[in-house]
Amino acid sequence: MRWKAYFRLAQTPKVMRELDQLMRHRLRAVQLKQWRRGPTIFRELRKLGASADLAARIAGNARRWWRNSRMGLNRVLPIAYFDRLGVPKFS
């Protein structure tokens, strides 16, 4: 945790918050990329509690990982989801 204390001294909360957002955006994109196909994406999103409409919309654009990870996936994989996985926060 030394890096966190170092950057706190530099008073860069906005930079760290943006880095945290970028990291979670990237993790969502990687998750979609691992699920690979539309039917798998749909099934996994439904397991995580997404509505059928949202899951179908994201699964319909299965190859657009970066764009989909910004769309409605924030509601399905919120920050709390990554907290449960133990992903550290920068901010």
C-alpha positions in Angstrom: 0.0 0.0 0.0 3.0 2.3 -0.2 2.0 3.5 -3.7 -1.4 4.6 -2.4 0.2 6.7 0.3 2.7 8.2 -2.1 0.0 9.3 -4.6 -2.2 10.6 -1.7 0.6 12.9 -0.8 0.7 14.2 -4.4 -3.0 15.1 -4.1 -4.1 13.5 -7.3 -7.5 12.1 -6.4 -8.9 12.9 -9.8 -6.1 11.0 -11.6 -6.5 8.0 -9.3 -10.3 8.0 -9.7 -10.0 8.1 -13.5 -7.4 5.3 -13.4 -9.7 3.3 -11.2 -12.6 3.8 -13.7 -10.4 2.8 -16.6 -9.2 -0.4 -14.8 -12.8 -1.5 -14.1 -13.8 -0.7 -17.7 -10.9 -2.8 -18.9 -11.9 -5.7 -16.5 -15.5 -5.6 -17.9 -14.2 -5.8 -21.4 -11.9 -8.7 -20.6 -14.8 -10.5 -19.0 -16.9 -10.1 -22.1 -13.9 -11.2 -24.2 -13.6 -14.4 -22.2 -17.3 -15.2 -22.6 -16.6 -14.9 -26.4 -20.0 -15.7 -28.0 -23.4 -14.0 -27.9 -25.3 -17.0 -26.3 -22.7 -17.4 -23.6 -22.7 -13.6 -22.9 -26.5 -13.7 -22.7 -26.5 -16.7 -20.3 -23.8 -15.3 -18.0 -25.4 -11.9 -17.8 -28.8 -13.4 -16.9 -27.1 -15.4 -14.2 -25.7 -12.1 -12.8 -29.2 -10.6 -12.7 -29.4 -8.6 -15.9 -32.7 -8.1 -17.5 -33.4 -10.1 -20.7 -33.5 -6.9 -22.7 -30.2 -5.6 -21.5 -28.5 -9.0 -21.8 -29.8 -9.4 -25.4 -28.6 -6.0 -26.3 -25.1 -6.6 -25.0 -25.0 -10.2 -26.5 -26.1 -8.9 -29.8 -22.9 -6.9 -30.1 -20.7 -9.7 -28.9 -17.6 -8.6 -30.6 -17.6 -5.0 -29.5 -16.1 -5.7 -26.0 -14.9 -2.1 -25.3 -18.1 -0.4 -26.3 -20.3 -3.0 -24.5 -18.2 -2.8 -21.3 -19.2 0.9 -21.1 -22.9 0.4 -22.0 -25.3 -1.3 -19.5 -22.6 -3.6 -18.2 -21.9 -1.1 -15.4 -25.3 -2.1 -13.9 -24.6 -5.8 -14.1 -20.9 -5.6 -13.0 -20.8 -2.7 -10.6 -17.9 -1.7 -8.4 -19.4 -3.9 -5.6 -18.9 -6.9 -7.9 -15.2 -6.2 -8.2 -15.0 -5.5 -4.5 -16.3 -9.0 -3.8 -13.6 -10.4 -6.1 -11.0 -8.5 -4.1 -9.9 -6.1 -6.8 -8.0 -3.2 -5.1 -9.1 0.4 -5.6 -6.7 3.2 -6.6 -8.9 5.9 -5.1 
